[in-house]
Amino acid sequence: MKTIVLLAATQLAVGAVFALTASDNASNYGGGWTNGSNQGTGFGTWSLNSDGGTSGFAGNFLGDSTAGAGDINTAGNSFGLFANQDAGAFSTATRSFSSALTTNDQFTAQIALNFDNGNKGFNLRTGTDNILGFNVGSGGSINTAFTDNPITAQYDYGGNDAVIDISILVTSASSVQYTVSRTSSAGLQGILFNGSITGIAGSIDNFEFYNSGTDNGDPQNNLYFNSIAVNPVPEPSFYAALGGIVALGIALLRRQRS
C-alpha cells in the first residue's frame, strides 16, 4: 500500500512540474480572432493593430497556413497577419503573459512563412524593449536590446512548406537561451540560430508577432503562427530527486514481494 501511495504521489508531482502554465492555438477561436479576444490560458487579451499606409492593405485573420507556407494548423487554422503593397503597411499581434516569465520557464511557438520581402517575425519583450527578435526580411536575423551572442546561419529560401520552431528558455532573472530551427523541403534545415542573451533588465512580460511592407497580397507573403505555450523546465536536481523516489518505490515493492 505504501508503495502505491508513493508512486501515485510521484505521478502527481511529475504532472504538476510539466503542466503547461500558458497555452493557446488558433483552433480555440472558431471564426473570430478579434482585438481583445482571449481563448487561451495564462495570457492577457490579444492587442491587434494594423495600418495599410496610403495605398496598401493590412490586417489579421484565421486561415490555413498551407495556403502560403508550412503546416502549423490546429483543426485547419493558424493565426495570420498580412501587410502589403505599401512600405508603411503593418500588422501586429501583441499579448502579455498573465504572470511574467521566471527562471526555468520555456516559451515555445511555431511560425510558418515563405517569401522574405518586407519584414515579418516575432519579438519577446520586456515592456517595449525587445529581449529577442527573430526577423525575416532580405534574410534572417536575431535582434535584441541587450547582449546577443548568437551562433548564426544564413537564412535562405525555405520553400512553400517552411515551418519555424521557436524555443526560449529563461535561465536567470537576466538571461535567456534560444533556438530557432526550420523544417522545409528547400534551403537550410535544422537550427538556424541559437545562443544566449544576457544583461536583461526588467520583467519578460509580453510578446509580439508582426508583418510589414510586403510586396503584394500573395499568401506566401503572409506570416502564420500558432501553438503558443509556456511550460516549466525542471532543474537537474528534480530529475535526481525523482530518480531517488522511483528507486525507493521499486525497493519497497521488491521487499513486499519477498
N, C-alpha and C positions, 0 to 999 in steps of 0.2 A: 504493500500500500504506500509506504514512504517513497519507494522508487517511482511509483506512478505520479504521486504528487510532485516530486522533484522534477520529473520530465515534463509534466504539464506546466509547471512554473517556468521552466526553461523555454518552452514553446511560446508562452505569453511574453516573456522578456524579449525574445528574438523578434516576435511580431511587432512589439512596441518600438524597438530600435529601428527597424527597417520600414515602418509605416510612412507613407508619403505625408509630408506636412503641408504641401500645397500641390494642386494639380488642376489642369483644365485642358480641354480639347474642343475642336470645332463641332463635334457631334452633340455637344451639350446645348447648342443654340437653336436647333430647329431651323427655321427660315429667317431668323432675325438676330444679327450681330450689330448692335447699335451703341452709340455713345451712352455710357452709364450702365450698360448691361454687365451682369456678373453671374455666370452659371457655374463657375469653378469653386474650389475651396482653397482657403489660405491666401487669397489675393483680394485687393480692392477692386473697384469697378474699372472697366475699360474707359480710357480717355482717347477718343478718336478724333483726329483733326486732319483736314485736307484743304488744299487750295490749288486750283488748276492754273494759276498765273493769269496772264492776259488772254491766252488762246488755247490752253491745254485742258486736260481732264485729270481729275484725281479723286480718289475715294477708297472705300473698303468694301469687302464682300466676303461671302462664304461661297466656296466653289471647289471643284475638282482640281487638285494640284497637277494631275497628269495632263491637263489641257496645255500646260506650258513648261512643266518640269517633271521632277520625280514624284513618286507616290508616297506621300506622307499623310494620306487621308485617314480619318476615322469616320466610319459609316458614310463614306463617299464625299466628305467635305474637309477642307482646310480653311484657315483664315487666310485672306488675301488682301494685298494693297497694290494700287496702281497709281501712277503719276506720269503722264506722258504728253508729248508734243509741245512742251514749253519748258525752258531751262529752269523756270521758277516753280514748276509744279511739284507738289509734295503731298505725301500722305503718311501719317504716323499713328501708331497704336501704342499707347503708354499705359503702364499699370504698376501699382505699388504692391508690395508684399504686406500681408496683414501684420506680420512681425518682421523686422529687419533680419537679414541673414546673419547667422552666427557661425563660429568655428565648427567645422565638420559638416556644414550644410552644403549640399551639392545641387546646383541649378542645372537643369537639362532642357533642351528644346530641339526641335527639328525645323530646318529651313529647306525649301525647295526653290531653286532659281536656275535660270538658264543664261540668257544674254547678259553681258556685263556693261552695257551702256547705262548712262545715268549713274545713280548711286543707290544701293539697297543693302540692308543689313540689319544689325542688331546692336544695341547698347545695354550693358548692365551699369547701373548708375547709383551714385550717392547724391541725392538732390538732383542738380542738373549737370554734375560732373561725371564724365564717362570713366568708370573703372576699367571696363573692357569694351572696345568697339570692334566688331567684325564687319568690314565693309567690302562690297564688291562693286567696282567701278573702274573700268580700264585696268583690270587686275584686282587682286585681293590684298587686304592689309589688316593689320591689327593696330588699333589706336587706343591710347589711354592718356588721362590727365596726370597719371602717376608714373611709377618706374616700370618700364616694359623691357623684358629680356626674352624675346621670343626666339624659338627656333623656327624659321620661316621656310616655306616652299612656295614657288611661283604658283599663282592661281591662273590656270589656263582654262580653255573652254571645257565645260563639264558635260555638254550634251543635253538632250531633252529629257533625260531621266535622272538628272543630278539631285542627290539628297545630301544635305549638310547636317551633321550632328554636332551640337554644341554642348560641352560639359565644363562647368566651372565649379571648382571646389574651394570653399573658404578655408584657408589653412591657419589663419590667425585673425586677430582684430584688424590687422593692417596689410594682409596679403591674401592672394588667391592663386590657384594654379588652373590653367585652362588647356583644353584640347578642342580643336576644330578639325573635323575629318569629313571626307567626302566619299560617297559611293556613286559611281556612274559608269556608263559604258564608254566614255571618252575622256581624255585628259588625265591628269594626275589623280591617283586614287590614294586612299588611306589618310594619314594625318597630314593636313595642310599646314597647320600652325599649332604649336604648343609651347608653353613656357610659364613663367610666373610674373605676377605684378605685385610690387611691394610699395610701401610708403603710403598706403591708402589712408586718407583722413576722412572720417565721417561714416555713417551707417549705410550699409548697402540696402537701399530701401525701395528701389523701383527698377523697371526695365522698359525698353522701347524697341519696337520694330519700325522700320521706315523704308520708304521708296521715294525717289525724287528724280525728275528730269530725264526720263527715258525717252526713246525715240518715238514710239507710237503705241497704239493700243494692242499690239500683238500680245497674247497671253504669255509668250516667252520672255516678255519684259516685266511681268508681274513678280512680286515677292509673295511666296506662300510660306506659312509657318503653322506649327501645330505641336501637340503633345508637350505642353509646358509643365514642368514639375520641379518641386524641391523635395529632396529626401535627405535624411541624416546618414552620414557615413561614420560608423563606429571607429573609435581609436583601436590600435592594435591590442591594447590591454583588454578590450572587450572580448576579442577572439580568444585570448589566453584564458580569461576567466571562464568563458563559455566552454572551452575545451576541458577545463578542470571540472566543471559541473557535469558534463557528459560522461567523463571518465568515472566520476563518483557514482553517477547513476548506474553505469554498467557494472561497477564493482559491487554495488548493493544488490543489483539484480542477480549477479552470479552467486552472491552469498545466500540470497533467499532460495536459490535453486539447489544449493549444495546440502 
